[in-house]
Amino acid sequence: MNTNDLLASWSMMSLEEIDARLEAGKDDGAAEQFFGAEEMAEMQALSREPLARGMREAVVLLPGVMGSLLTSIRGVTTLLWINPLLFLRGQSSYLELDDSGTHDRVPAIDAVPLGLEKMVYTKIGLSLRRKTELFEFPYDWRRPIAWNAARLHECLERWAGDEPGRQFTLVGHSMGGIVSRAYLACYPEAAQKRVKHVIMHGTPNFGAAGAVANLIHGNSMMSLAAKLNKKNVTRRLLLNMPSVYEIVPAPRDLFPSNRHYAANWDLYNAGEWELDGLRQEYLHAGAAFQKLLIESDPQVPITQIAGCNLNTLVDMQRSFGPDGKPVFHALWKEDGPDAGDGTVPLWSSVLPEATMYYIEEVHRDLPKNKKVIQATLDLIHGRTPDLDTSIPGRRAIVERDLAPPEIDAEGLKERIEAGTATEKDLQQLFFAF
């Protein structure tokens, strides 16, 4: 088995099936090549731990943006995300929504969420599965967040079954935390009955300047996809994703009053961006969504575990060149009250009604961090986690370079084709946000 086969086969498996294969020593060679020896050893150790007996807390794990697998179930039946071969074949259009943001652009594609992607969420999934009754909630991260919140509402009612008082702890990474909060805001009565606790990992509660940068400049995924195959035109993917507009920094009147605003122009007026393809109707919808979240009163305990002390894009500034055209500048902070997890600034992570904990960890790896996983289990079971409750001093002995690495597109293409691509290889392609 090569790493392409591993990724494809694990994508179609449940955590229980992966657990059994790890315990039996199957897929060891490909898995170690893909994940690395250290992470593979940690997952194997988890597979040997016994499942907790008796009554277990019900937990729902919600991934971040791009953290849910998508597959087409009719017409062209294929795994769409995560599938490196899709980009090699120049089929990035299979991921696009149409101009309405409600249907797949390619008529032969009918995409649905399949499960949680396995690069980020296998370890936390295995950990939660041993100690809790775990439910996974994959969702279509391209669509409006409230649309996914409605799907979550349906699932919770179904999972409750004939137990009218059954409650769940929602564990949401990044956008998964926003989906959880959208459920609280849209279905407050049901939420008070069904939700015991919301635990967030690096959730951008007030948006992220990185969403602005992605809309303006694109991102590394778009650049790399075009290098892998010139037929990949991923610009429309971003511009027609309603969810991206919903994580643009909140409107100025809803933004934290004790923070410098994250832009010097009106983010919700498409004309001030002067950007072809930007959707004014999506900006209006994003502003309304932010208002819904910020003005809601969920009456449900919320805890945020936020990454801190890492070089993070906190502000997008606009000026004008000699030709009168706008020029955009990114402002980064590597310490202080705004520097976050490399993706989400602290002005966005800190939610007034939430209990806050802090750790120096990059955004993508928060759910993989052993301390974060243990803290999550502690919170689920009513224990106080061993994490900082205020922003810790920066660890001088650890310096992380969060700048995008120089990407060898041809080398990556060769490794994908040969089935030797590793998790670190695919991070460059799949986790641009």
C-alpha positions, 0 to 999 in steps of 0.5 A: 500500500502506498500513501495515496492508497492509505489516504483513500482507504482511511478516508472511507473508514470509520474511526473504529475500523482505523482503530482496529487496523492500527491495533492489528498492525495493518497499514503500518509501513504506509502510515508511518511514511505518511504521518511520520514515526512519532505520530504513528507511534502515538496513534498505535499507543492509543489503539491499545488503550481500553475503551471506557466502560459504563455510561459515557459522555456524549461528544460531537466532534466538528472539524474546521474549514476544509476538515470534512471529506466531500464525495460526489454520490451521483453522476461522477462518483469520486472522492473530491476532498481530500484527493490529491489526484483531483488536482493532478488531473486538473479537476479543481472545478469539481469543488466549486459551487455555482454562482448562487452558492447553493449547488455544485458548479459541475452538473455531473457532481453531487457533493456530500460530506463523508467524514472527518479528514484523517490527517488532523482529526484521527488522533483526537478522534481516537482519544475521544472514542476511548473515553466518550461516546463519540459522534462525528459531524462532517459538514460541507464547509463551502456552504453558509454556516447557518445551513450547516447548523440546521444539519447539526440540529437535525443530527442532534435530535436524531442522535438523542433518540428516545432520550428526551433529556440527552445532552451532548458536548460539542467540540469544534475546531476552528469553523467547527466552533462557529457552526456550534455557535450558529446552532446555539443562536439559531435554535436556542431552546433546542440548544439549552436542552441538548448541549451541555458544553461547547469547547472550541479550539482556535475558533475565529469568533470575530472573523480573521484577517486571513480571510480578507487576504485569501479573497484578495490575493488567493492562497498557497493552495490556489497557486500550487494547484495551478502549478500541478495542472494549468486546468486548475482555476481555483479563484472561483472556489473562494469567491463563490464560497459563502462561508469564507465571507462569514469569517471576514472580520466582523463589522466595525460596530460589532468588533471588540471595542478594546481592539484596533479594527482589522482593516482601514476600509469598509470590508462590507462594501464590495466597491471599496475592495475593487476586486473582480468577482467579489460578491456583495450579496455574500458580504451582506449575508456575512454581516447579518450572520456575524450580527446573529452570533454576536447578539445571541445569548446562548445560555450554554457554557462555552470554553475556548482553547486559543493558540497564542504567541505565534506570528499571525496576520492581524490587520489588512490595510489599504492604500492607493498607488500612483495609478489610483488603484488600491494596494493592500498591505498585511500587518503581522504580529508575533507577540502581544494581545493580538498575536494568535495561532498563526491563523486566528488572531487573539482579538478573534479567539477571545469571546467575552462569554467564554472561559479562556485557556491559552497554549502556544500552538499553530492553528492546524495542530491544535486538535493534534496537540496532546495537551489540548486533547487532555484538556478537552477530555478534562473539560468534558468530564468536569475537571480543570484543565492544566492550561494557562488561563492568561496569555503565557510569556512567549517561549524564547527557546522555540521559534516557529517559522510560519512563512509558507515554505518554498514549494517544489511543485514538480517534486510534489507532483512526482511524489503524489504520482508515485504514492510517496507523498507525506502528510507534510507534503499535502499540508501545502496543498490542502490547508491554505486557510 
